[in-house]
Structure formats: structure tokens, C-alpha cells
């Protein structure tokens, strides 16, 4: 009985592998043109990267590390002062 079960399992494992060697059906909804998808993605990534570099080098981007903070003595006091927080 074990030989029959083992041969049935091997047959079930081998049949899909034999069917996989058939020619691809380009009309199938599960067929993807991976080469065109890869090339399109690389083109899109290159365009987005170039746009990002152009925006950064144009000088219109005001980044936080370029801004200087001024600590004037007339600023408002901090909202939390020592001893004002209580644990419940």
C-alpha cells in the first residue's frame, strides 16, 4: 500500500513539471512581458531621479538644515516648566 501511495505522490509532483515545459500562451491573462515592464520601470526611475536632482539644485527647495534658528531672548517661555507635570 505504501508503494502505491508513494508512486501516486511522485506522479502528482511530476505532472505539473511536465506541463510547465509547454510553449507560453501570450493570450493568457497570467502572461506578463517582464522585459518591457523592467525597461519601463528603469525609465521611470531615471526620470524621477533626474527630476529630484534638478529640484534640489534649482535652489527653490528650502530645506530645514539650511535655515538658521535664532534664539532671541524675547521669545515666549516654554510651555512645560520644571515641576508643572504631575503623575496621576
C-alpha positions as CSV (number, residue, x, y, z in Angstrom):
1,X,0.0,0.0,0.0
2,X,2.9,2.4,0.8
3,X,4.4,1.8,-2.7
4,X,1.1,2.8,-4.3
5,X,0.7,5.9,-2.2
6,X,4.4,6.8,-2.9
7,X,4.0,6.3,-6.6
8,X,0.8,8.4,-6.6
9,X,2.6,11.2,-4.8
10,X,5.5,11.2,-7.2
11,X,3.2,11.2,-10.2
12,X,1.3,14.2,-8.7
13,X,4.6,16.0,-8.2
14,X,5.9,15.3,-11.7
15,X,2.9,16.1,-13.8
16,X,2.9,19.8,-13.2
17,X,6.6,19.9,-14.0
18,X,6.0,18.2,-17.4
19,X,3.2,20.6,-18.2
20,X,5.4,23.6,-17.4
21,X,7.6,22.8,-20.5
22,X,4.9,23.8,-22.9
23,X,5.0,27.0,-25.0
24,X,3.8,30.1,-23.3
25,X,0.3,31.3,-24.2
26,X,0.7,35.0,-24.8
27,X,-3.1,35.4,-24.8
28,X,-3.4,34.1,-21.2
29,X,-4.3,36.7,-18.6
30,X,-1.4,35.4,-16.5
31,X,1.3,36.1,-19.1
32,X,3.5,39.1,-18.4
33,X,6.1,40.7,-20.6
34,X,8.8,41.1,-17.9
35,X,11.3,42.7,-20.2
36,X,9.1,45.6,-21.1
37,X,8.0,46.0,-17.5
38,X,11.6,46.1,-16.4
39,X,12.6,48.7,-19.0
40,X,9.6,50.9,-18.3
41,X,10.4,50.8,-14.6
42,X,14.1,51.8,-15.2
43,X,13.0,54.7,-17.4
44,X,10.5,55.9,-14.8
45,X,13.1,55.6,-12.0
46,X,15.7,57.5,-14.1
47,X,13.2,60.3,-14.9
48,X,12.2,60.7,-11.2
49,X,15.8,60.7,-10.1
50,X,16.7,63.4,-12.7
51,X,13.7,65.5,-11.6
52,X,14.8,65.2,-7.9
53,X,18.3,66.3,-8.7
54,X,17.1,69.2,-10.8
55,X,14.7,70.4,-8.0
56,X,17.5,70.1,-5.3
57,X,20.0,72.0,-7.5
58,X,17.5,74.7,-8.5
59,X,17.7,76.4,-5.1
60,X,13.9,76.7,-4.7
61,X,13.8,73.9,-2.1
62,X,14.0,75.3,1.4
63,X,15.4,72.6,3.5
64,X,15.4,72.7,7.3
65,X,19.2,72.2,7.6
66,X,19.7,75.4,5.5
67,X,17.6,77.6,7.8
68,X,19.3,79.2,10.7
69,X,17.4,79.3,14.0
70,X,17.6,82.5,16.1
71,X,17.3,82.2,19.8
72,X,16.2,85.7,20.8
73,X,15.8,86.5,24.5
74,X,12.3,87.9,23.8
75,X,10.9,84.5,22.8
76,X,7.9,83.0,24.5
77,X,8.6,80.9,27.6
78,X,8.4,77.1,27.2
79,X,5.0,75.6,27.8
80,X,6.3,72.9,30.1
81,X,8.3,74.1,33.1
82,X,10.1,72.0,35.7
83,X,7.6,70.8,38.3
84,X,4.5,71.5,36.3
85,X,4.0,67.9,35.2
86,X,2.2,65.6,37.7
87,X,1.9,61.8,37.6
88,X,-1.6,60.6,38.3
